[in-house]
Amino acid sequence: MSLKKIGFIGLGLIGGSIAKKLHMLHPTLEIIATAGHIETIKEAYGEHLITNDTFCNIEDFADCDYIFLCTPVQKNIEYLRQLKDVISPSCIITDVGSVKTEIHREVTALHLEKNFIGGHPMAGSEKTGILNASDSLLENAYYIITPTSETSPEALADFTEIVASLDAIPLVLDYELHDYATAAISHLPHIIAYSLVNLVKASDDAGETMKAIAAGGFKDITRIASSSPVMWENICLSNREQILKLIDAYIETLQKTRKDIEDNNAQALIDSFSSAKDYRDSIAITQKGALKNVYELYLDLLDEAGGIATVATLLAGNHLSIKNIGIVHNREFESGVLHLEMYDAEALDAAVALLKKHHYTIYER
């Protein structure tokens, strides 16, 4: 497959990450982009990522092989309408939005079914903008592909090849199934996180006691509440039907749990919590899927200067390379405070044996 020119409308975290990976893979590929802020264009141009140093006009996308719509969902639809009479017959427009039904319906209304393939890279961060974009952001992440009824097998195969080249895992789904699934595993959790943060804010005292003592559990479950409010407003309104169904179902679950607590129904609570734990534990980071196997351990570490350096030096002296290292800031879920990730199972076993030999207390997952 020969790629000559690709356009990006929106160049934030996702769009920027895709563009960076494509630029790395195809150094001679012409990439143009427009964005909401001129600073974004200047930054991308300064990195030699795009060829334009100012905003693009819609006509500049006329000869693109692919156009990635990477703005909020409603804006993507607006750009889709503008592109209808601009693109070449062979151009494929795709998007990266986490809601697919609304844009697919607009594609049908505009008779663009042959020129559109929906996409949703299931990767991201609470951080936004091209400054946080990375050519490895999509690595091992599912990239949902939602073709139309008129997408040709050749076009689908070519786009799937592009997705795979990003080191993502292509997964073709019906767009309505996609929206129901993502409402459950992505959209509803964000709504819960935002709601919980607002509840704590409203419930806190004048001295902000709750804010002061908020620990690992609260921070873990509400981390995603730091995501873009504008993006999530768009998602909620675009996937309104599916989200409302799941909010209603979640309210029923909460009401049942409330009644079990009110009734002192210990067995119902333990059954519910155990069922949830079993299901959550089955979503293992080492299973086949969007993430590679992780070879990690935790260890207790004395609170003294040079403690981390001592561990790193010990492993390096035995030709054991550390893939990732980090501090666990609380012990709510992990017994150890230093987190080490090794490259493979053999290195992990060797590191555990070596550290135990030097009297470190090890906790494996």
C-alpha positions in Angstrom: 0.0 0.0 0.0 1.4 3.4 -1.0 0.7 6.4 1.1 1.5 9.8 -0.2 -0.5 12.3 1.8 -2.5 12.1 5.0 -4.5 14.9 6.7 -5.4 15.5 10.3 -8.2 17.7 11.5 -7.4 18.0 15.1 -3.9 17.2 16.4 -4.2 16.6 20.1 -3.2 13.5 22.1 -4.7 10.9 19.8 -4.3 12.6 16.5 -0.8 13.7 17.4 0.2 10.2 18.5 -1.1 8.6 15.2 0.7 11.3 13.2 4.0 10.8 15.0 3.8 7.1 14.5 3.0 7.4 10.8 5.8 10.0 10.4 8.2 7.6 12.0 7.2 4.7 9.8 6.9 6.8 6.6 9.5 9.7 6.8 8.6 10.9 3.2 4.9 10.8 3.8 3.3 14.3 3.5 1.2 15.1 6.6 -0.9 18.2 6.9 -3.1 19.3 9.8 -5.3 21.9 11.1 -6.2 22.4 14.8 -8.0 24.6 17.1 -5.0 26.5 18.2 -2.1 27.9 16.1 0.3 26.9 18.9 -0.5 23.3 18.1 0.3 23.8 14.4 3.6 25.6 15.2 4.6 22.9 17.6 3.9 20.1 15.1 5.7 22.1 12.3 8.7 22.7 14.5 9.0 19.0 15.1 8.9 18.5 11.3 5.7 16.4 11.8 3.6 18.4 9.4 4.4 20.4 6.2 2.1 23.4 6.9 3.1 26.1 9.4 -0.3 27.7 9.6 -4.0 26.6 9.6 -5.1 24.6 6.6 -8.2 25.4 4.5 -10.6 22.6 3.9 -9.6 22.6 0.2 -6.1 21.6 1.3 -7.3 18.1 2.1 -8.6 17.5 -1.4 -5.8 15.2 -2.5 -5.3 13.2 0.8 -5.3 9.4 0.8 -6.7 9.4 4.3 -8.2 12.1 6.5 -8.3 11.6 10.3 -11.0 13.5 12.1 -9.6 14.0 15.6 -11.8 16.7 17.2 -14.8 16.2 19.6 -17.6 14.1 18.1 -19.9 17.0 17.2 -17.0 18.9 15.5 -16.1 15.8 13.5 -19.6 15.7 12.0 -19.3 19.4 11.0 -16.0 18.7 9.3 -17.5 15.6 7.6 -20.1 17.9 6.0 -17.4 20.3 4.8 -15.3 17.5 3.3 -18.1 15.9 1.3 -17.6 17.9 -1.9 -13.8 18.3 -1.4 -12.3 14.8 -1.2 -11.2 12.6 -4.1 -13.3 9.5 -4.9 -10.6 7.2 -3.4 -10.1 9.1 -0.2 -11.0 7.4 3.1 -12.2 9.6 5.9 -11.9 8.1 9.4 -12.4 9.4 12.9 -11.0 8.6 16.3 -14.2 9.4 18.3 -15.4 7.1 21.1 -19.0 7.3 19.9 -19.8 5.9 16.4 -23.5 5.7 15.9 -24.1 9.4 15.4 -21.3 9.9 12.9 -22.3 6.8 11.0 -25.8 8.1 10.6 -24.5 11.3 9.3 -22.2 9.4 6.8 -25.3 7.6 5.5 -27.3 10.9 5.2 -24.4 12.4 3.2 -24.0 9.3 1.0 -20.4 8.9 2.1 -20.5 5.2 3.0 -17.8 4.3 0.4 -15.5 7.0 1.8 -15.8 6.4 5.5 -14.5 3.9 8.0 -15.0 4.6 11.7 -12.3 4.2 14.2 -11.7 4.3 17.9 -8.2 3.9 19.3 -8.9 2.7 22.9 -5.9 4.4 24.3 -5.4 7.7 26.0 -4.5 9.6 29.1 -6.0 12.3 31.4 -3.3 14.5 29.8 -4.2 16.2 26.6 -2.6 18.0 23.7 0.1 17.3 21.2 2.8 17.9 23.8 1.7 14.7 25.5 1.4 12.8 22.2 3.7 9.8 21.7 4.4 7.5 18.8 4.0 4.6 21.2 0.6 5.6 22.8 -1.4 3.1 20.7 1.0 0.2 21.3 -1.0 -3.0 22.2 -4.2 -1.0 22.5 -7.4 -2.2 20.8 -8.3 0.0 17.8 -11.9 -0.5 17.0 -12.8 -0.3 13.3 -16.4 0.3 12.3 -16.9 -0.1 8.5 -20.1 1.0 6.7 -22.3 -1.3 4.7 -20.6 0.0 1.6 -16.9 -0.3 2.7 -15.1 -2.4 0.2 -13.1 -5.4 1.4 -10.0 -3.8 -0.1 -10.5 -0.5 1.7 -11.1 -2.3 5.0 -8.0 -4.4 4.5 -5.8 -1.4 3.7 -7.1 0.6 6.7 -6.7 -2.5 9.0 -3.1 -2.7 7.8 -2.5 1.0 8.8 -4.0 0.4 12.2 -1.8 -2.7 12.7 1.3 -0.7 11.7 0.6 1.7 14.6 1.3 -1.4 16.9 -2.4 -1.3 17.8 -4.7 -4.4 17.7 -7.4 -3.9 15.0 -10.9 -5.2 16.0 -13.8 -4.8 13.5 -17.2 -4.2 15.2 -20.7 -3.1 14.3 -20.9 0.6 15.3 -24.0 0.2 17.5 -22.4 -2.7 19.4 -19.3 -0.6 19.8 -21.3 2.3 21.4 -23.1 0.0 23.9 -19.9 -1.7 24.9 -17.9 1.5 25.3 -20.8 3.2 27.2 -20.4 0.4 29.8 -16.6 0.2 30.1 -15.6 3.8 29.4 -18.4 6.4 29.3 -20.2 5.3 32.5 -17.0 5.0 34.5 -16.1 8.6 33.6 -19.5 9.8 34.6 -19.2 7.9 37.9 -15.7 9.4 38.5 -16.9 13.0 37.8 -20.0 12.4 40.0 -18.0 11.0 42.9 -15.5 13.9 42.9 -18.4 16.4 42.9 -20.1 14.5 45.7 -16.9 14.6 47.9 -16.4 18.3 47.1 -20.0 19.1 48.1 -19.8 16.9 51.2 -16.4 18.1 52.5 -16.2 20.4 55.5 -14.7 23.9 55.6 -11.3 22.5 56.5 -11.4 20.2 53.5 -10.8 17.1 55.6 -11.9 14.7 52.8 -9.6 16.3 50.3 -6.7 16.2 52.7 -7.0 12.5 53.5 -8.0 11.3 50.1 -5.8 8.2 49.5 -5.1 5.6 46.9 -8.6 4.1 46.5 -10.3 7.5 45.9 -7.5 8.7 43.6 -7.4 5.5 41.6 -11.2 5.5 40.9 -11.3 9.2 40.2 -8.1 9.7 38.1 -10.2 9.8 34.9 -12.1 12.8 36.3 -9.1 14.9 35.2 -10.0 14.2 31.6 -11.2 16.9 29.2 -14.7 18.2 30.3 -15.5 19.4 26.8 -14.7 16.0 25.3 -16.9 14.2 27.8 -19.7 16.6 27.4 -19.6 15.8 23.7 -19.5 12.0 24.4 -22.4 12.1 26.7 -24.6 14.0 24.3 -23.5 11.9 21.3 -24.0 8.5 23.0 -27.0 9.7 25.0 -29.2 6.7 24.4 -26.8 4.0 25.4 -25.4 5.9 28.4 -28.9 6.5 29.8 -29.7 2.8 29.6 -26.5 2.0 31.6 -27.0 4.8 34.1 -30.4 3.4 34.9 -29.0 -0.1 35.2 -26.2 1.2 37.5 -28.7 3.1 39.7 -30.6 -0.2 40.1 -27.4 -1.9 41.2 -26.6 0.9 43.7 -30.2 0.7 45.0 -29.9 -3.0 45.6 -26.6 -2.5 47.4 -28.1 0.2 49.5 -31.0 -2.1 50.5 -28.6 -4.9 51.3 -26.7 -2.5 53.6 -29.9 -1.2 55.1 -31.1 -4.8 55.8 -27.8 -5.9 57.3 -27.8 -8.6 54.6 -24.2 -9.7 55.0 -24.5 -12.7 52.6 -25.9 -10.6 49.8 -23.0 -8.1 50.2 -20.3 -10.8 50.3 -21.9 -12.5 47.3 -22.0 -9.2 45.3 -18.5 -8.2 46.2 -17.1 -11.7 45.6 -18.7 -11.9 42.2 -17.3 -8.5 41.3 -13.8 -9.4 42.6 -13.8 -12.7 40.6 -14.8 -10.9 37.4 -12.3 -8.1 37.9 -9.5 -10.5 38.7 -10.3 -12.4 35.5 -9.4 -9.2 33.5 -5.7 -10.0 34.1 -2.9 -7.8 32.7 -1.1 -11.0 31.8 -3.9 -12.5 29.7 -4.0 -12.4 25.9 -5.5 -9.1 24.7 -4.6 -5.5 24.4 -1.6 -5.6 26.8 1.5 -7.7 26.7 2.5 -9.9 29.7 3.8 -7.8 32.5 6.6 -9.2 34.7 6.6 -7.3 37.9 7.3 -7.4 41.5 7.1 -5.2 44.6 9.5 -5.0 47.4 9.8 -3.3 50.8 12.5 -0.6 50.8 14.0 1.2 53.8 13.3 4.9 53.8 16.9 6.1 53.4 19.0 7.9 50.8 20.3 5.7 48.0 17.9 2.8 48.6 16.5 2.8 45.1 20.0 3.2 43.7 21.2 0.2 45.7 18.5 -2.0 44.2 19.2 -0.8 40.7 22.9 -1.2 41.0 22.5 -4.7 42.4 20.4 -5.8 39.5 22.6 -4.1 36.9 25.7 -5.7 38.4 24.0 -9.1 37.7 23.2 -8.1 34.1 19.4 -7.7 34.8 17.8 -4.7 33.1 14.8 -3.0 34.6 12.1 -2.1 32.1 10.1 0.2 34.5 10.6 1.4 38.1 8.3 3.3 40.3 7.3 4.2 43.8 3.9 3.0 45.2 2.7 5.9 47.2 0.4 4.0 49.5 -0.1 0.4 50.7 -3.8 0.2 50.2 -3.5 -2.4 47.5 0.1 -3.4 47.4 2.3 -4.6 50.2 5.6 -3.3 48.8 6.6 0.3 48.1 9.0 -0.1 45.2 7.6 -1.4 41.9 9.9 -3.1 39.4 9.0 -4.4 36.0 11.4 -6.7 34.1 11.5 -7.6 30.4 10.6 -11.3 30.6 9.8 -14.1 33.0 13.4 -15.3 33.2 14.6 -11.9 34.2 11.8 -11.6 36.8 12.7 -15.0 38.4 16.4 -14.0 38.5 15.6 -10.7 40.1 13.4 -12.2 42.7 16.0 -14.8 43.6 18.8 -12.2 43.8 16.8 -9.7 45.9 15.7 -12.4 48.3 19.3 -13.5 48.6 20.1 -9.9 49.7 17.3 -10.1 52.3 14.7 -7.9 50.5 11.0 -8.8 51.1 9.4 -9.5 47.8 5.8 -9.4 46.8 4.9 -10.9 43.4 1.6 -10.5 41.6 
